[in-house]
Amino acid sequence: MSFRRPHSKPDASTQTIVDELRAVGYVVIYVSRPTDLLVTHPSWPPNTFRLLECKSPKGKKGVLKLRKDQDDQYRFCMEHGVPYVVTGAGAIMWLQSNAP
């Protein structure tokens, strides 16, 4: 199931992250706004979800850089504890550490 909006373009890393999450049993829904992914796991209580924002690392050092037009999204992520993830392994580690 996907709620992709036609005007939003996912980061290059998004599909890889989604594939890796699904490979280890997570249920992933691409929602696009205000963050990229809505994630749950069959072992979690019903109606329990986590939000993830996927980003592609920039430059030679793989540093995460946000554009100026992403200020509102950044504030949302900070207010609600939504992590920025750049790899599937990083997303899995965060989800395991923050499982209900």
C-alpha positions in Angstrom: 0.0 0.0 0.0 1.3 3.4 -0.8 0.1 7.0 -0.4 2.8 8.5 -2.6 2.0 12.0 -3.7 2.8 12.8 -7.3 4.8 15.9 -6.5 7.1 14.3 -3.9 10.3 12.6 -5.0 11.8 10.1 -2.6 15.5 10.2 -1.7 17.6 7.7 -3.5 18.1 5.7 -0.3 14.4 5.3 0.4 13.7 2.1 -1.6 16.8 0.4 -0.3 15.8 1.2 3.3 12.2 0.0 2.7 13.5 -3.2 1.1 15.8 -3.9 4.1 13.1 -3.2 6.6 10.7 -5.5 4.9 13.3 -8.3 4.6 13.5 -8.5 8.4 9.7 -8.4 8.9 8.7 -4.7 9.3 5.5 -3.5 7.7 6.4 -0.3 5.8 4.0 2.3 4.4 5.3 5.2 2.3 3.4 8.3 3.3 5.6 11.1 1.9 4.3 13.8 4.3 5.2 14.9 6.9 7.9 12.1 6.8 8.7 9.4 4.4 7.8 6.2 6.2 5.2 4.8 8.6 6.6 1.5 10.1 5.2 -1.2 12.4 6.1 -4.8 13.2 3.8 -7.8 13.8 5.3 -8.2 17.3 4.3 -4.7 18.3 0.9 -3.9 20.0 -1.9 -3.0 17.5 -1.9 0.5 16.2 1.7 1.1 17.1 3.8 2.8 14.5 7.1 4.7 14.2 7.9 7.5 11.7 11.1 7.5 9.7 12.6 10.2 7.4 14.9 8.8 4.8 17.8 10.9 3.5 20.7 10.3 1.1 24.1 11.2 2.5 25.8 14.0 0.7 29.4 14.5 -0.3 32.5 12.3 0.2 32.0 12.0 4.0 28.4 10.9 3.8 27.2 13.9 5.9 23.4 14.6 6.0 22.6 18.0 4.6 19.2 19.5 4.5 18.0 22.1 2.0 16.4 25.4 3.1 13.0 24.3 1.9 13.1 21.4 4.5 13.0 23.6 7.6 9.4 22.8 8.4 10.1 19.1 8.1 13.2 19.4 10.3 11.1 21.1 13.0 8.5 18.4 12.8 11.1 15.7 13.1 12.7 17.4 16.1 9.4 18.0 17.9 8.2 14.4 17.5 11.5 12.5 17.8 11.5 11.3 14.2 15.0 10.1 13.1 16.7 10.8 9.9 18.0 7.5 8.5 20.4 7.0 5.6 20.8 3.2 5.6 18.5 0.2 6.3 20.9 -1.0 9.0 20.6 2.4 10.8 16.8 2.3 10.5 16.7 -1.3 11.9 18.9 -0.3 14.8 16.8 2.7 15.6 13.5 0.7 15.4 14.9 -2.0 17.6 16.1 0.5 20.2 12.7 2.3 20.1 10.4 -0.7 20.0 7.3 -0.5 22.2 
